[in-house]
């Protein structure tokens, strides 16, 4: 995948975005993404703004070697574009499908002609908006696939990072041969970002765990895992999926509500470390399933 940050002259905003996003990908261990920047009206070879260089240094990024370049027509076929303003988007849309052109945040203010403080604020704007860029990139790179033995070590590490009573590698590996277990992983290349496990008996599924590595939260991964697990369950003619969630976990409860899960009751003292009640939530795939029991 090739990511291109687009502005006008390619000497201020887009080089900052390129440098900061390369650092983000490196820190998160995401490979296979080529990151560059270009200008719609750039003079190729122009040096990057000195103020941009100084602003990038505050994030530990050196963009001093950057030289401006114009957007190549050859990039229009296979790249995804992140634009600094709505006008840049409008210029690209006639040539690139809207599914490959994005606005960074709500647009990044142009620091051209400003002092160092203005450039620093521009860099801060960009850095804050890069989570949205990462979310869009991950949505195109991510693959949801059945859990495999080679995933186990990374899943166990996610368990340790996310839960006070994590599953062991042995426990996870046992599920590979459990005919009632249906575990999915979210991966980019060989890197596991998250996973979901469902134990299904008589057409009724129970989510054992859904977890996303802390470095990749709020990027739509849990939602993608949940939807994939539901689609697979429907293919197996399941009638419902149930889960337990800590009553204090507002983010998770919001995710489940959004996906159509409804509160069914409370399990008192269900969780340890710390002790806490669990909210029981269920999603029935059709209204008539609410009164069905497929084991009867």
C-alpha positions in Angstrom: 0.0 0.0 0.0 1.1 3.5 -0.8 0.0 6.5 1.3 0.4 10.0 -0.1 -0.1 13.2 1.9 -1.2 16.0 -0.4 -1.0 19.8 0.0 -0.2 22.6 -2.4 3.6 23.2 -2.4 4.9 20.1 -0.5 7.2 22.2 1.7 5.2 22.7 4.9 2.2 20.6 5.9 2.6 17.4 3.9 6.2 16.8 4.7 5.3 17.1 8.4 2.5 14.6 8.0 4.8 12.2 6.0 7.5 12.3 8.7 5.1 12.0 11.7 3.1 9.1 10.1 6.3 7.2 9.2 7.3 7.4 12.9 3.8 6.2 14.0 3.9 3.2 11.8 7.4 2.3 13.0 6.5 2.6 16.6 3.5 0.4 16.1 5.4 -2.2 14.1 3.3 -1.9 11.0 5.2 -2.9 7.8 4.3 -2.9 4.1 3.1 0.7 3.9 5.0 3.2 1.7 4.5 6.7 2.9 5.3 9.8 0.9 4.0 13.3 0.2 3.4 15.5 -2.8 2.1 18.9 -3.9 -0.6 19.8 -6.4 1.4 22.9 -7.5 4.8 22.0 -6.2 8.1 23.2 -7.6 10.1 19.9 -7.6 13.3 20.1 -5.6 12.3 23.0 -3.3 13.6 22.6 0.2 11.2 21.9 3.1 10.4 25.0 5.2 12.9 25.6 8.0 10.0 26.1 10.4 8.6 22.7 9.5 11.9 21.1 10.1 12.0 22.6 13.6 8.4 21.6 14.3 9.1 18.0 13.3 12.2 17.9 15.6 9.9 18.3 18.6 8.5 14.9 17.8 11.9 13.3 17.2 11.5 13.4 13.4 14.1 14.7 10.9 12.6 15.9 7.7 15.5 18.2 6.7 16.4 16.1 3.6 12.9 16.3 2.2 12.5 18.0 -1.2 9.3 19.0 -2.8 7.8 17.0 -5.6 4.6 17.2 -7.7 2.0 14.5 -7.6 2.7 12.0 -10.3 -0.3 10.8 -12.5 1.1 7.2 -12.0 0.2 7.4 -8.3 -3.5 8.0 -9.1 -4.0 4.3 -9.9 -2.9 2.6 -6.7 -2.4 5.0 -3.8 -4.6 6.4 -1.1 -4.5 10.1 -0.5 -4.8 12.2 2.6 -5.4 15.8 1.9 -4.7 18.9 4.0 -7.8 20.7 2.9 -11.2 20.2 1.2 -9.9 22.1 -1.8 -7.1 19.5 -2.3 -9.7 16.8 -2.1 -11.9 18.5 -4.7 -8.9 18.7 -7.0 -8.3 14.9 -6.7 -11.8 13.5 -6.7 -12.3 13.8 -10.5 -9.3 11.5 -11.0 -9.5 9.2 -7.9 -12.5 7.4 -6.5 -13.8 8.9 -3.2 -13.0 5.6 -1.4 -9.3 6.5 -1.8 -9.3 10.2 -0.9 -9.6 11.4 2.7 -9.4 14.7 4.5 -7.0 14.8 7.5 -9.1 15.6 10.5 -11.4 18.5 9.6 -8.5 20.0 7.6 -5.1 21.3 8.6 -4.5 25.0 8.8 -1.8 26.4 6.5 1.2 27.8 8.4 2.8 29.3 5.4 4.3 32.7 6.3 3.8 32.2 10.0 6.3 32.1 12.8 7.6 29.0 14.5 4.7 29.0 17.0 2.3 28.7 14.1 4.2 25.8 12.6 4.4 24.1 15.9 0.6 24.3 16.2 0.3 22.9 12.7 2.4 19.9 13.6 0.3 19.4 16.7 -2.9 19.5 14.5 -1.4 16.9 12.2 -0.2 14.6 15.0 -3.6 14.7 16.6 -5.3 13.8 13.4 -3.0 10.9 12.5 -5.1 8.4 14.5 -7.8 8.9 11.8 -5.2 8.3 9.1 -4.1 5.1 10.8 -7.7 4.0 11.1 -8.3 4.4 7.4 -5.0 2.6 6.5 -5.7 -0.3 8.9 -9.2 -0.7 7.5 -7.6 -1.4 4.1 -4.7 -3.6 5.4 -6.4 -5.7 8.0 -7.4 -9.3 7.5 -9.8 -11.2 9.7 -8.9 -14.9 9.7 -9.3 -18.0 11.9 -6.9 -18.3 14.8 -3.8 -20.4 14.0 -1.1 -21.9 16.1 1.4 -19.2 14.9 -1.0 -16.5 16.4 -1.1 -18.0 19.9 2.0 -16.3 21.4 0.9 -12.8 20.2 -2.7 -13.4 21.4 -1.4 -14.5 24.8 0.6 -11.3 25.0 -2.6 -9.2 24.2 -4.4 -11.2 27.0 -1.6 -10.2 29.5 -1.9 -6.6 28.5 -5.7 -6.4 28.6 -6.8 -8.7 31.5 -6.0 -9.3 35.1 -6.7 -13.0 34.7 -5.3 -13.7 31.2 -5.7 -16.9 29.2 -2.4 -18.9 28.9 -0.9 -20.0 25.7 -1.9 -23.6 26.6 -5.5 -22.6 27.1 -5.6 -20.8 23.8 -4.0 -23.6 21.9 -6.5 -26.1 23.3 -9.3 -24.1 21.6 -7.7 -25.0 18.2 -9.0 -28.5 18.6 -12.3 -27.7 20.3 -15.0 -28.2 17.7 -17.3 -25.8 19.6 -14.7 -23.0 19.5 -14.6 -20.4 16.8 -11.8 -17.9 17.3 -10.8 -15.1 14.8 -7.8 -12.9 14.7 -7.3 -9.4 13.2 -3.9 -9.4 11.5 -1.7 -7.2 9.3 0.9 -9.4 7.7 2.2 -11.5 10.6 1.2 -9.0 13.3 -1.9 -9.8 15.4 -3.8 -6.7 16.5 -6.7 -8.3 18.2 -8.9 -11.4 18.5 -12.3 -12.7 19.4 -13.4 -16.1 20.7 -16.8 -17.7 20.6 -17.9 -21.0 22.1 -21.0 -22.2 20.4 -23.3 -24.9 21.6 -26.7 -25.8 20.0 -26.7 -22.7 17.9 -26.1 -20.3 20.8 -22.8 -18.5 20.9 -21.0 -17.1 23.9 -18.1 -14.6 23.5 -15.3 -15.8 25.7 -13.1 -12.7 25.0 -12.7 -9.9 22.6 -9.4 -8.0 23.0 -7.4 -5.5 21.0 -3.7 -4.6 21.6 -3.6 -1.3 23.5 -1.6 0.3 20.7 -4.4 -0.3 18.3 -7.5 0.6 20.2 -10.2 3.1 18.9 -9.3 2.1 15.3 -12.4 0.0 14.5 -10.7 -3.3 15.1 -13.0 -4.6 17.8 -16.0 -3.6 15.6 -14.5 -5.5 12.6 -13.9 -8.6 14.7 -17.4 -8.5 16.2 -19.1 -8.2 12.8 -16.9 -11.0 11.3 -17.7 -13.3 14.2 -21.4 -12.6 13.8 -21.3 -13.2 10.0 -19.6 -16.6 10.6 -22.1 -17.5 13.3 -25.0 -16.8 10.9 -23.3 -19.1 8.3 -23.4 -21.8 11.0 -27.1 -21.1 11.5 -26.6 -19.8 15.0 -29.6 -18.0 16.6 -27.8 -15.7 19.0 -24.6 -14.5 20.6 -24.3 -13.6 24.3 -21.5 -11.9 26.2 -20.5 -10.6 29.6 -18.9 -7.2 30.1 -17.8 -5.3 33.2 -20.5 -2.9 34.2 -17.9 -0.1 34.3 -16.6 -0.7 30.8 -18.6 2.0 29.1 -16.6 1.9 25.8 -17.3 -1.8 25.3 -20.9 -1.5 26.3 -21.3 1.3 23.7 -19.7 -0.9 21.1 -22.1 -3.7 21.8 -25.1 -1.4 21.9 -24.2 0.0 18.5 -24.1 -3.5 17.1 -27.5 -4.5 18.4 -26.7 -6.3 21.7 -29.3 -5.8 24.4 -28.9 -6.0 28.2 -30.4 -9.2 29.6 -29.4 -9.0 33.3 -26.5 -8.9 35.8 -24.1 -11.5 37.0 -23.2 -10.5 40.5 -19.4 -10.6 41.4 -18.6 -12.2 38.0 -15.2 -10.6 37.7 -12.1 -10.7 39.9 -9.1 -8.3 40.2 -11.1 -6.1 40.8 -14.3 -7.7 41.9 -17.1 -6.4 39.8 -20.6 -7.3 38.4 -21.0 -8.3 34.7 -23.7 -7.0 32.4 -25.1 -9.8 30.3 -25.9 -8.8 26.7 -27.4 -10.8 23.9 -27.9 -10.3 20.2 -30.7 -12.4 18.5 -30.3 -12.6 14.8 -34.0 -12.6 14.2 -36.9 -11.6 16.5 -38.3 -15.2 16.5 -35.0 -16.5 17.8 -35.7 -14.9 21.2 -38.1 -17.7 22.1 -36.2 -20.6 20.4 -33.9 -23.2 22.0 -32.2 -25.2 19.3 -31.3 -28.0 21.7 -35.0 -28.9 22.2 
